[in-house]
Amino acid sequence: VSTQSTGRVQRYFADAEVTCAAYCGTLAPPVHKVLVDNLPLPSPLELRGAGGTPDRKLELWNQFKLHAHARLLAALLAAAGAALLVRIQVHMVSRYAHLKALQVDDSAAVDDDND
């Protein structure tokens, strides 16, 4: 493997890393919207005790904790899964582009040898 080819692979890898980081950052708002829509939290006024018995407050607090932890876990898993999927896809595309570039270089070298 030539140093030119190694340098090209490193550039493709660096470009893929930048693309992954940029794309994964754009996933946060849609994931947040899905979590907020599907895992609603009790209102702060209910938690502060705007009426209700201590048992009701405890029930609301436990519900709040459960939903907060579920949101956190879902967000972490969604972010990790999406980042992994995007990283794999981008690296596959960059590897394909690298192999195509090698084929073009090889065919150009063969054409030069035939002349």
N, C-alpha and C positions, 0 to 999 in steps of 0.2 A: 504494500500500500504506500503510495507516494505521500510526501509531505503536503502536496497541494490537495490531495484527496482528504487527508486527515484534517487539514485546515477547513476544508469545505464542510466536513461532517461536524466539526466543532461550531462553525457558524450556523448550520442548520439547527443544531441542538440549542444554541443560545437564542436563536430566533424563536424556536418552539417554546422555550421557557418563558420568554417575554409574552408571547401570544397566550400561553396558558394563564399566566398571572393576570393579564388584562381581561381575559374572558371570564375567569373565575370571579373577579371583582364585580362583574356586571350581573352575576347570578343572585347576589344578596337581596335586592329589592323584590324580585318575584318570589323567592323562597319565603321572605318575611311576610308577604301578602298572603300566601297560602297558609302559613302557620297561624297568622292572626285570624283569618277567616274560619279555619277549621278547629282551632284550639282557643276559644275565647276565654278571657280571664274575668273573674268577678270584678265589678266596678270598685274603685277605691272608696267610694262613699259607703258601699255595703261593708267593706272591710273595716272602715273606721268606726262603724257602729251606728249608722244612721237608722236606729231602731233595731230591734231584734234581741233575742235572749243570748246569754253567753254560749249556749249550745249551738245556736245558729252562727254566731261569730266563729266558733271553733270549726264548724262545718265549712264555712266560707274560707277560712284560713287554710284548712286542709285541701280544699278544692283548688285554691290559688297555688299552693305549693305543688300539687300534682300537675296542674296545667303548666306551671312555669318550668318544672323539670322536664315535662314532656316536650315543650317547645325547645328547650335547650338541647335535649338529646336529638330531636328531629332535625334541628338546624345543623348540629355538628355532623350527623350522618349524611344529610343532604349535601353539605359543603364538601365533605370528604369524598363521597361518591361521585359528585359532579366533577370535582378537581381531578380525580383519578381517571374518569372517563374522558374528560377533555384532554388531559395529558397524554393518554394512550393514543387517542385519535390524532392529535396534532403531531406526535412523534411518528406515527405511521405515515401520515401525509408527508412529513419532512423527509423521512427515509425514502419514500417513493420518489420524491423530487430529486433527492441525491442520486438515486439509482438511474433516473432518467438523465440527469446531467452527466453521469459517467458514461451512459450509452451514447450520448451526443458527442462527448469528448473522444470516445473510442472510434465512433464512426468518422469523426473529423480526422483522427490520426490515421485511420485506414485509407481515407481519401487522399491524404497527404502522401502516404506511402505509395499509392497507386500512380501518382503523378510523376 
